[in-house]
Amino acid sequence: MEWLQQSYELTTVDTILVAAIAFLAGIMRGFSGFGAALTIAPVLALTVGPRAAIPAILLVMMITSFQLAPKAFGDAKWTVVVPLSVGGVIGIPIGGWLLIVIDPEIVRRSISATVIVFALIMLTGWRYRGHLGPMVAGFAGWLGGFISGVAAAGGPAVIMFLLAGPDNAAKNRAAIILYFIFTQAVALVVYWIGGLMSLSTFWVAAPMLPTLVLGTWIGERMFGKASDQLYRRIALAFLLAIGLSTFFA
C-alpha cells in the first residue's frame, strides 16, 4: 500500500470535504450546465495546489459532460456551439502553457473580479439585443478556453455570452455542455503533453467522482422545473457567489 500512500495526496478530512463540495457542485452542474469546476477549484487548489487540482477537476468534469450529453445534443443550436467550441479549442493550449509557466493565482483573481462585475451588470436585467454572430461566439469560446486552460474557470466567459443573447435556457445549457466536452478533451491532452497529468491526478480525482455524478443526476432533474427567467437568475446569482468566494479565497 506504500505506492497508494505516495500517490494519494488528500487527508481523510480533505477527502470528505472535497467529496461534499463535489456533490453540491454536481447539482449546479446538472441544473445549469456549468459551475462545478469553479466550485471545486478553490478547495482542491488549497489542498494539493493548482497544478495538481486543475487537471484532476477537468478529468471528472469530462465524465459528467458525457453524462449530460444525450439531452444536450437534442437541444443544441449548432450555429452557436460550433464557433464557441472552435474558439475554445484554440484558446485551451495557450492557457495550459501559461499554467505551466506563471502563477495561476494572479489569473484567478483577475477572472473573479471580471465575473463579479459582469454578473452584477446582468442581474440588473441588462441583455444584449443585437446579433451575436459567429465571430463574437468564437471570441467568447476562445476566452473561455484560454481561462479554462490556465485556471479551470472558463465557464463564466461562455455563460455570460450566452445569457446576454436571445436563446432560451435549454439551448444555452446545451451549448455550455457541448462546448465543455470539446474543450475539456483538448485540455486533458494539453496537460498530458505538458507533464501535468500523472497517476496522482487520478487519485486526486477519485473522491470527487461518485458524489459529483450523483449531484449532476439530481441537478439535471431539477432543470426541467425552472422557467427561463428563474434559470437566468439562479445562474447569474451563482456566478456572483463564485466570483466573490474565489476572489477572497
N, C-alpha and C positions, 0 to 999 in steps of 0.2 A: 504493500500500500504506500510505500515511500514515494513512488512516482506520482501517485494521485495527490499526495500532500504537497509535492513540489509544484504541480500544475494548478491545483485549486487554490485560488488566492483569497477567497472570501472567508471571513469568520462565520460562526453559526449565527450570530446576531445580524451580521451583514446579509447573510443568505436569506433569513426570514424577512428582513426589511426590503431587500430587492424583490423578492417574490411578491410581497404585499403591494409594493409600488407598481410592479408589472401588472398585477390584477386590475388595479384602478386605471392604469394606462391602457390596458386592453379594452376596457369598457368604452373609454373615449375614442379609441381607435376604431372599434366596431361601429360606434354611433356616427362619428364624423368623418372617418377615413384617415385621420391624421392625429398627431399629438402624443402618441405613445413614446417615440424616441425622445421628444423634448421633456417628457415627464420623468423618464428613467435616467436620462443622461447625467443630470446634476448629482443624483445619488450615487450612481455607479462610478462616475468620474472621481468622486471623493474617496471611494474605497480602493479602486485599482488604478486610477489615473486615466486621463483622456485617451491616450494611445492604445490602451487595452480595452477601455469601455466602448469606444465608438464602433470598432469592428464587431464586437460581440452584440451590440444593440442592433446594428444593421442585419446581422445574421438572423436574429429572431424576428425582426420586422419583415424580412423577406418571407419567412414562413407564414406569418399572419396575412401578408399581402395575397398569397396564393389562397389562403382561407377565405378571403373576401372577394376573390377574382370572379367567380361564376356570375354573381349578380351584377358586378361592375361592368362586365363585358356587355350585358344586356342593356344597361343604362347609359353607356358611354356615348359621348359626342366626339367622334374621331377627328373632326376638323380642329378640335381643341387639344385632344390627347396627343396627337402625333407631333405637332410643333413643340408642345410642352416637353414631351419625352426626348425629342431630338436635342433640344436645348439643354436639358438636364444631363444627358449622356456626354455632351461636350464639356459641361461645367464640372462634372464629378472628378475627372483626373486632375484638374487644376487645384481644386480644393483638397484632394487627397495628397497631392505633392506638398501643399502648404502645411498640412497636418504633420508631415514628417519633419519639416524644416523650421517651423515657427511655433510660438506658444499659442495654443488654441484658446487660452483664457481671454486674450485680447479680442479675438474674433467673437467669442461667445458673448462678451459684454456688449459689443457693438451690435450684434444681432438682437440681443434682448432689448436694447434701447429702441431700435427700429421697430420691433414688434409692438412695444408699448405705445409708441406714437401713432402708428397706423391703426392699431386696434381701437384706440380712443377716438380717432377721427371717424372710423367706420361705425362705431357704436352710436354716434350722433345721428345715424341714418343716412350718411352720405353714401352715394353709389354712383359709379361711373355710368353715364348714359350713352356714351359714344360707342364706336365699333372697336372691339378688341380683336384685331386681326392676327394672322399667323406670326408676324414679326414680333408683336408685343407678347404673344404667348410663348414664342421661342425665347425671348429675353427673360421672361419670368421663369421659364423652365431652366435656363442656363444659371440664373441667380440662385434658384433653389438647389440645383445640382452642385454648384460651387460651395454653397453653405453646407450642404449635406456632406460633401467630401471632407471639409475641414472641421465640422462641428456636429454632424448628425442632426442638424436643426434646419433643414431646408423647407420643411412644411409651411411655415408662415409666409414665405415669399410666394408660394404657389397658391395657398388658400386665400390670401388677400387678393391676389389677382382674380381668382375665380369668384369670390364673393362680391367683388366690385362689378362683375358683369351681370348679364340678364338671365343666365341659366338657372334652373331650379335646383333644389337641394340634391336630388337623385343624380343629376348629371354632374354636378360639382363633386360630389362624393366619389362617383365612379372615376372621374378624371384624376382625382388625387390618388386613389388606389392603384390605377393602372400606371400612372406616372412613377409611383414608387417602385412598382415591380421592375420596370425597365432601368431606372437609375440605381436602385439598390443592387441589382445584379452586376452592373458595371462597377459600382463602388467596391463590392467584395473582390472583384478581380484586381482592381487597382490596389487595394490594401494588401492583397496576396503578393502582388509583384513588388510592392514597397516594403515587404517584410513585416507588416503589421498583423498578419494572420498567423496564428500558431496553435498548438494543441491547447494552450491555456485559454485561447479565445473561446473554444467550445465549452470549457469548464466554467468560464465566466457567464456564458450564455445559458448554461443548463438550468439554474434555478429560476430563470425568468420565463422559460418556455411554457411550462404547464399552466401557470396562472395567467400568463398573457393570452394564451389560446382560449382559456375559459372566459376571461374577461371580454375578449373580442367577440366570442359567440354570444354573450349576453348583450353587449353593446349593439351588435348587428340587429338583434331582435327589437331593441328599443328604437332604432332609427325609423321604422315604419309608422311609429305612433306620433311623430313630431311633424308639425307643419313646416313649410319652407321658412316662415318668419321665425319660428321658435328655433329651428336648426341654425339659422344665421346668428341669432342672439347667443345661443349656447356656444357656438364655435368661436365667436368673437370674444365672449367673456372668458372662455378657456384660454384663448391666445393671450389675452391681457394678463391672466393669472400666471401663465407660463413665463411671459416676459418679465413680470415683476419678481417672481421667485428665482428665476435664473440670473437676473441682473444682480440681485442682492445676495445670492448664494456664496 
